[in-house]
Amino acid sequence: MNELSNLLFKRLVGNTSENIAIENSKESCSWKELSEKITVFIKQYKQLCCADKNNPLIIYGHKEIDFVVAIYGCLLHKIPFIPLDNIYPLSRVNDICEISKACYIYHTDSGIFEQRSSDVVELEEKDLAYLIFTSGTTGKPKGVQIGRESVSNLILWMRDQLRLSSPNIFMNQCLFSFDVSIFDLFGALIYESKVVLNSREDIANPNFWLTFLQKTEISTWVSTPSFALQQLMNPKFNSENLPSLKEFFLAGESLSKQVVTLILNRFPNARVINGYGPTEATIISSFVDITAEMLDSDDDLPIGFPVLNSTLSIDNGEICTSGIHVMRGYLNNPEENSKHLFLSDSESPLYRTGDCGYEKDGLVYCQGRIDEQIKLNGYRIELSEIEAKIFTLKEFNIEKTAVIALRRASGTVLRLVGFYTTSQLESISEAQLKESLQEILPSYMVPSELIKIDEIPTSVNHKVDKKALLQKYFQEKED
């Protein structure tokens, strides 16, 4: 735990460096200014009713410099925080407020602390660094509790094993609700380098965004493989236009040989690192540098070797990870904890990932999910959560529903399709149904198609037959 505290103090307290620490397309902030901003942020926070209590703070916004100020300030002053991007609808924010008992939301676009409760309920777990809320099977998000000791271990791993090149400029694109985004912030602390924040609006304008990346001279690309593939569709995304880009750290979903080959064709001298890990294991559980031999192999790409002070094992075909990096459990969710979290023989917590895998020649390989959890553009989604939310739309008289994932040949999820039956006689507008879902689900969880059918097929044991649904979908498309 001291490793994190020492690094935070060294970088963020009284730092007089004029080098840029954080930048977005609208403004920048030096390390000196960052230190000053954190002081102001903490002064405001200490005036709140929960300031001296172990109550989490929700940080809400999108790629503002003050979002990073708040994260660093919370880490420095041991305030457990919950990062939420403003892509989340109000209903989901309310759910997270209710589950976490957070008294305040800090809005990073305005610098305002919004009070949600005056009843201060302290977390049972002490010394948490942050909580990340992921999709849950019951229709409610699950709060993953990450301790400061886990973050300290991540920092040691990044410094001693990952060893990114220095000096470093990180491309930060993942939403702050997605734990991979925090990876860049820890990296910047280690190297005292710059983090470049990239908003949805900037990315949506490819020509502007590429010019912005050129100007900032990013060196380390951090994203999901899907996002990297999207950029590779742009012929200008190459080493000629981005000569400073020398490392690709790809995580959050399965990495295919196609993506790596395209990267190396455009950036022949780049280092490509495959990172694997559930949110429950502090961003990364294993990693590996992709080599030419791996690309030539008949196997899919490996997820590699366990991170520092951890083990990676296969139990009945399921990937398990054990060590100091494993979460402290789901917040107020003993049922889910009993399913996934165990103490191993060494008394280190062990997390059952739900991923299928195998080991070969000392490397671990992942073969997809055991259950219905999927990854779409890096976001972890429980299909049953979407189904549960569709059922809540009482105005449409939904009787049955099922959501399926359409996949590429590589196995990567391309998009979601929802099916439903209804007792409502008049026709339902798909746009109206989507609009209602967007009020209760993040946009990335809303199916791209919502199709009314007469009957949802079931198997002999009366479970929804999603294979039959998929076949029916493609058959109708052909017709």
C-alpha positions, 0 to 999 in steps of 0.5 A: 500500500505504501507504494501507491501513497509514496508515488502519489505524494511524490508526483502530486504534492507540491510538484513544480514541474511546468511539463504538461500532465493532462491535455484534451482538445480544449485545454492542458494542465501542467504538473504544477497546476495539477497539484494546485487543482487537487488542493482546491478540490480537496478543500471543497470536499472537506466541507461536505458532511461525509468528508471524514467518513468512509463513504464513496464519492461518485465522479461524473463527467466525460474527459474533462481535466477535472475528472482526472484531478478528482481521481488523483485527489481521491487517491491521494487523500484515501477517498474511495471513488466511483467513476461514471461517464455521462453516457450513463442515463439518470436511472442507472446513476440513481441505481449506483447511488442507491447501491453504494450509499454515496452521499455526493456526486462530483460533476466534473463539467461544473465543479459542483458537488451534488448532494444525494443523501445526508445519511452517511453510510460508511463502507464496510471495507477500509482502504478501498481505492475505487469501485467500478460498477459492471453489468449484473444478471439481476438487472442491477449493476454490481460494485467491484471493490478494489483495494489500495493494495491491489493498485500498489501491486498494479503500479509495481507490475507496470514499473518492473514487468511491463516496462513501457518505454520512457518518456511516455505520452498516453492516449486515453480514450476508454470511458472512465466508467471502464477500468482500463481508462485508469490504467493510463493515469497510473502509468502517467504517475510512474513515468511522470508523463502526459495523459491525452484525454480524447472525448467522444466528440473529438473521435467522431471527427476523424480528420480533426482527431488525427491532427490532434493526436499528431500534435500531442505526439502520443507514444502509448496507445491504450484501447480495446482491440475493437476501437483500434480496428475502427481506427485502422479503417482510416488509411491515414492511421499509420506511422507516417502520420503518427511517428511517435506512436510506438506501443499498443496496449490492447485490453478489454476483449479478445485480441485477434491476429487480424488486428495485430497484423493490421497494426504491424502493417501500419506501424512496423516497429510497434510493440503490441501487448495483449492484456487480459483481466476482469474488472474484479482483478484490478484491470490486468491479470495477465499480459504478453508481447505478441511475437511473429511466432504467435502470429504464425501459430495455429493457436489463437493469440495467448493472454500470456503470463500472470502479473506480479504477485499473482497466479493464473490457473485453469480449473475444469476449463475455467480461468481463475486468477489469484493474488493481491490484485483480486477485488475485495468482493462485490459491494453488498452482494454476498450471493455473487461473492459466494459464486465467484470469490474464494480463498485459495490454499495460500489464503490469497483471494481467488476469482473465478473469471467465467472465461473458458481457457487452457494452458499450453507451453507455459502460456494461457489461452482464453476461449470465450465466456462460460455464461451469457456475459459478453464483451462489446467494444470492451464493455462487459455486458450481461445479456440478462440485464438488458432482458430484465430492463426490457421487461420493465417497459410496462407501456409496451406490454412485453410478455417475453424477451431475449437478446442475442449477440451477433459475432464476427468470424473471430468470435468478437461481438459485433452488435446486439439484437433483441426479440420480444413478444407482446400482447399489445395489438397496435404496432410498436415503433422500434425507435420508440422502444429504443428511446425508452430503453436509452432512458434506463440503459447506457447507449452501448447496451441498447440493441441495434435491432429490436424485433417483434416475433410471435413466439420465442423458441425454447429448448426441451428444458424450457429455456430460451433457445438462442441458437434457434433465434440466431438461425431464425434471424439469419434466415429472415435476413436471407428471405 
